[in-house]
């Protein structure tokens, strides 16, 4: 933003001083690398009000070119079509005029497809084509041809095409009144050079008196001026979202060509990408939330993790953030939101008596959490986007929004209601999906309209990553059964939270039932891949589990946890004991790794839970359950002795754990 203002001030000073040097400029960025494309986009954003022509990079994504072309229509710079390949320039006589016609047609078609308009200007390189080629250019609608050579300008007689021959330079200082060709190898300092040595439009340079008169007439006519929030403004947040969208597009392209793409998910992701490419989403900053939602949706569709810094972009979606505790009084109800000891608590009173069977819903929206929806679990419309809900009526249920519908996660036992009041208590980590989390919250009662939405800033925390898993899916491939007297919810992982400060790591595992109770015991492993290199590390889970890791997630460390101990195991070596603490219900296990030398949030993680005997060994899943052993397995086929994993959905768990039926090893998917 400041750089754009600086350039504008340079321009005003330049105009007031009357020191125009009168040169026109063609920037050739067609050969820069893909790594330099963000620099090119930043340069265009900074200099969009400076008159020059540019050839866009070949490495630029089509959607990026499309937006730049549309931006050029409302700005001073212009996008010039180019010829690729330029092989015809080595001698038209060798290839023939028909080859030139075909090459030209292909390039003009690509330009038209990207920009939405027909090309009127084209760069042809260093040589001069014969008259017949100029006739083809004229019939194709070309009015101006740029080339490299001795600086001069003239009109081609037979075709009436303006030819601008540019002298090649790598420095704009003290440039004379002439057209200049600049081969962009880097964009470092180029915007400053243009601000210090302002070019003119090619058609308004001193050596184009007739064009100057036409320009003066045009300036006296009414014209649309786009600036500020009404125009295409590539501010810092626009450019950041541009980078996120560009990366999401690349991952989507890889997913499309991976051979594992599911048609429905691919279709949904492509639909979001095409919608986000619309230029209206890049007008100012007001519509950028559309891009934000689209990027989150694309990553969710293709089952990829969101970028580490993606959540920080959510700041733009909240205007008046309020810190906890918050007290709210409305016609419908009055309530307070507070936090204490890692829990968020919502307490309130109704203005009149409400039946305890009337549906009371608590909604919150974390924009960095993936799918957002505008529909309630019952199908009704909501006034704003949401992705989590606690529904309290005959049952108290926690929901998470999915691709096409709400997904029931688990029952909530900490909801209390009477005819005149209510209270809800839940772990703060259910809402907190990043180190700093802002969210929107409101309450909806089925017998009345909902409360207004609040923008809430949760207490500063160190949660770096968070994974949720549906309750009730601790059935292995879908048909494993616990012994009859085993506690309900054992092995059923609900959530995993990761906190890390320096080399100190805290992991919190939240289960639907106890980790251990009476004679029944469970255990769980977290396999850690520190490098992501295919087939480097241990590919098989620890003995007794009968399962394997993905090729890209072979592990170097394994965290093995039970109710009484936790061990960090490195490869085949003996493990070292690490602290583990269970809450009073034996459902929440917190493990500390005081000196872990790697960024765990960047590692590949794989989770499995299982039953254990009283000696700590993995309990085999037999064909039939009995008083000791769980049932549903096929030991002769090496069925996995795993009850639950963390996946994007239960279908993925079934697919992973029933692979033994095809005489293939069960491969556990990496955490997304």
C-alpha positions, 0 to 999 in steps of 0.5 A: 500500500505504501509503495503504491502511494510512493509511486503515485507521489513520484508520478505527481512530482514528475508531472508538476516539474514537467520533466517528461523524458518521453520514452515508452517501455516494453518489459519482456517478462516471458522468460522468468522462472516460476519462482520469480512469478510472485515478484512479477505480480508484486511489481505489477501491483506496485506499478499498475498506474505507470504506463508501460507494456509487458509480456507476461511470464510463460510460467504464470498460471492461466488464472493469474494471467487472466486476472492481470489482463483484466486488471490492465483494462482499468490501469495504465500498463498494458499486456502485449501478446507474444509469439511462441515459438519464435522459430518462424523468425529464423526465416519465414521463407523456410517455414512458409507463411502458412506456418506463421499463420498457424502459430499466430492464430494459436497465440492470439487464441490463447491471449483471447482466452486469458484476457477475454478480449482480442489482441491488438498489440503483439511482440514479434522479436528481433527480425522484420517479417515480410509484407505478407505476414503483416497482411495476416497480422492486420486481418487478425486485428493487430494494430501495433507491432513491437520489435527489438532493434534500432529505435524508430517508429513508423507505419507499415504502408500496405497494412497500416500497422504501427511498428514500434522498434525498441532499443534494448536497455537494462537501465532506465536512467537518462534514457532519451526520447525513444521506445525501450525494450527491457528484458526482465531477469529480475524485478529488484529495484525496477519499480523504483527505476520507473518511478524515477524515470517515468515512461509515457504511453507508446501512443503519446510519446513526443515522436507521436504527435498525432497520437498525442492529439488523440490522447488529449481528446480521450482525456477530455472525454468522461472516463471511468476511474477505479481507485481505492476500494472500488478498484482492483487493489492488490494490497498486502492481503490480496497478494497473500491470498493470491499466493495461497490460491496459487499454491492451492491451484498447483496442489489441485492440478497435482491431485487431478493428475495423481490417478487417485482423484475421486470424481466428486471431490475433484469436481467440487474443488474445480468448481471452487477454483473457477469461482475464485478466479473471477475478477470480481473477487479481486476488486478491493478487499471486500470480496477476498473472503470468497477466495479465503473460503475457496482455498480452504474448500479446495484443500478440504476436497483434495484432503490436503493440510492447509498451509501453516500461515493460512489461519492468519489471513482470517484476521481480515474477516473480523472487524470488531474482535472482543476478548473473553469474557463477554457478556451479551444481553438481547431480547431473547436471552442474556449470556456470558462467554468465559474461559478457565483452565482450558475450557470455554463456558457459556452460561445464560438465561432466557427472557421467558420460560423455554421448554427443555425439548426446544432445540437450542444450538450454539454455532461457531465459525473458525474460517481456517477450519475448512468447510463452511456452511450457511445451513443448519443441521436441520436444513434451515438457513443461517445468517452467517457461515459456520462450521461447528455446532452443539445442538441441545434438545432431546440429545446433546450432540457436537457437529462438524460441517463436511463437504455436503452435510453436517457430520455428527461427531460425539455426544456432549455431556456438559450441557445443562438446561432448565426452563429459564437457563442453560450452561455449556462447558467444553475444552477450548481446543475444540474451537482453537485450531491455530496458535491465535484463533478468532471466530464468530459465535451465535446462539439459535433457538428453534422457537425464536430468531437467533442472537446476533453474531459476535467476533471473538478472540480466544485467549492466546494459546500455543495450539499449532495443530488440531485434528478431530475424529468422529465418535463411534467409529472405533470398530476397526474396518467397521465390524470389530466388536469389543468384549461385552464388559469393555467400557463404552468409548474405549480406543475411540479417539475424538481429538488430538491437539498439538502445542509446541514452544521451542523444543517443548511439545505437548500432545493432548489425546481426547477419547470418548471412553477411558484409556483404562478401567478395571481389567480393561486397557487400551493403548495408542501410538503416534508415528512421527516422520521427520523428513517426508522422504519416500521409504526412508525410515520404518515402514511397519508399525510396532509388532502386534498391530499388523499394519504399515505406514504410507510410503511418504510417512515412514517413521523415525520416532514412535510415541507409545502411550498407555494409562501408566506410561509413555515411551518415545521410541527411535527406530529399532532402539529402546525407548525413553520414558516421557511424562504422561498425565490422565485426567480424572475420567481417564479420557484425556491423556496429555503427553510432554516431549520436553526436548524434541528437536524437530518441528512436530507440526511439520512432521508426518503423523500417523495415529492408531489405537488398540486394546492391550492385555495386562502385560502391555502387549497388543491384544489380538482381534479374534474371529469371535469375541469372548470375555477377554478378546475382541472379535471380528478379525481374521488372524490367519489373514493378518488382520490389523489389530487396530480399532481407531485411526484419525482420517478425513472420514470414516470411509477412509478408515474402512478402506485402510483397515479392510485391505487385508481382505484383498491380501494386502497389508493395511496402510494407515493414512497420514494425518491431514 
